[in-house]
Amino acid sequence: MPVYGTSFIYDGISSDRYQLLLAGIGDETDDEVDMGLNVEPLVSESPLPFKLDYGIQYSNPLSFRITVTHKDGSYFSYFQIREISAWLTGRQHPCWLQILHPEYDDVYYCCRATEIYKRKQYGKVIGLSILFTCNSSFGFSDEIIKSFQIDKPDYTFILYNDSDEETPVRPLITARMDPAFPTLKIENLTTNDTFQLDHILSGDTITINNQNQFILINDRYKNLGSDFNLGWIHLKRGINEIRVNGNSTLEFRYRYLLKGGDL
């Protein structure tokens, strides 16, 4: 699908830095595009009339190609190609890609640039064709950041998960504890999740990575032993009622899962 006249941001760097114009996404001749959402049921091998269905997996991560040119239509020099290639392919981990388009500004993709081809005209490079391969079948929303000043017992608030997938969202939670409050307890009353950490020191900053299931105290790993109840917080699709005990400055960060494919 062509989206002439737009730009994009990759790993926090705008294509405007390199005077690039996003000339198109995908092959303009394609009338059927894989959205990366082909589903494979996970079932048991069984002689019974009905197999046990354990859920689904998506067959392929999302991938799509974009074409870029210079804004002024000029050819690319060797140095410019090196500079752009270093930006897009020099990362050792997937980065966030955002296509700047009025209808799609809130969609982000976690991906790598896995192929770059030169587009030539009269023997000179007039454009670059770039293939992005994502680490997921989904796009994502902009990062949702919710902050709360917990100043009373049973402090309760609502978090909303607007994902297009039933898979729960597992937020990154940061808490800076107030003096004389050695225990932090976070409950999702909607899902019956409970996180509790005891014997916290005054002024400690607690980072709770629910996705990868680890906890940092002041940015360091610590043997928590019986101080941690081994409970993690997740947000189901829809409304989640959260209750917190332990005076602190609390922050939740998460993204929705979006099933729109590429643009």
Rosetta blueprint (number, residue, H / E / L):
1 M L
2 P L
3 V L
4 Y L
5 G L
6 T E
7 S E
8 F E
9 I E
10 Y E
11 D L
12 G L
13 I E
14 S E
15 S H
16 D H
17 R H
18 Y H
19 Q L
20 L E
21 L E
22 L E
23 A E
24 G E
25 I E
26 G L
27 D L
28 E L
29 T L
30 D L
31 D L
32 E L
33 V L
34 D L
35 M L
36 G L
37 L L
38 N L
39 V E
40 E E
41 P E
42 L E
43 V E
44 S L
45 E L
46 S L
47 P L
48 L L
49 P L
50 F L
51 K L
52 L L
53 D E
54 Y E
55 G E
56 I E
57 Q E
58 Y E
59 S L
60 N L
61 P L
62 L L
63 S E
64 F E
65 R E
66 I E
67 T E
68 V E
69 T E
70 H E
71 K L
72 D L
73 G L
74 S L
75 Y L
76 F L
77 S L
78 Y H
79 F H
80 Q H
81 I H
82 R H
83 E H
84 I H
85 S H
86 A H
87 W H
88 L H
89 T H
90 G L
91 R L
92 Q L
93 H L
94 P L
95 C E
96 W E
97 L E
98 Q E
99 I E
100 L E
101 H L
102 P L
103 E L
104 Y L
105 D L
106 D L
107 V L
108 Y E
109 Y E
110 C E
111 C E
112 R E
113 A E
114 T E
115 E E
116 I E
117 Y E
118 K E
119 R E
120 K E
121 Q E
122 Y L
123 G L
124 K E
125 V E
126 I E
127 G E
128 L E
129 S E
130 I E
131 L E
132 F E
133 T E
134 C E
135 N L
136 S L
137 S L
138 F L
139 G E
140 F E
141 S L
142 D L
143 E L
144 I E
145 I E
146 K E
147 S E
148 F E
149 Q E
150 I E
151 D L
152 K L
153 P L
154 D L
155 Y E
156 T E
157 F E
158 I E
159 L E
160 Y E
161 N E
162 D L
163 S L
164 D L
165 E L
166 E L
167 T L
168 P L
169 V E
170 R L
171 P L
172 L E
173 I E
174 T E
175 A E
176 R E
177 M E
178 D L
179 P L
180 A L
181 F L
182 P L
183 T L
184 L E
185 K E
186 I E
187 E E
188 N E
189 L L
190 T L
191 T L
192 N L
193 D E
194 T E
195 F E
196 Q E
197 L E
198 D L
199 H L
200 I L
201 L L
202 S L
203 G L
204 D L
205 T E
206 I E
207 T E
208 I E
209 N E
210 N L
211 Q L
212 N L
213 Q L
214 F E
215 I E
216 L E
217 I E
218 N L
219 D L
220 R E
221 Y L
222 K L
223 N L
224 L L
225 G H
226 S H
227 D H
228 F E
229 N L
230 L L
231 G L
232 W L
233 I L
234 H L
235 L E
236 K L
237 R L
238 G E
239 I E
240 N E
241 E E
242 I E
243 R E
244 V E
245 N E
246 G L
247 N L
248 S E
249 T E
250 L E
251 E E
252 F E
253 R E
254 Y E
255 R L
256 Y L
257 L E
258 L E
259 K L
260 G L
261 G L
262 D L
263 L L
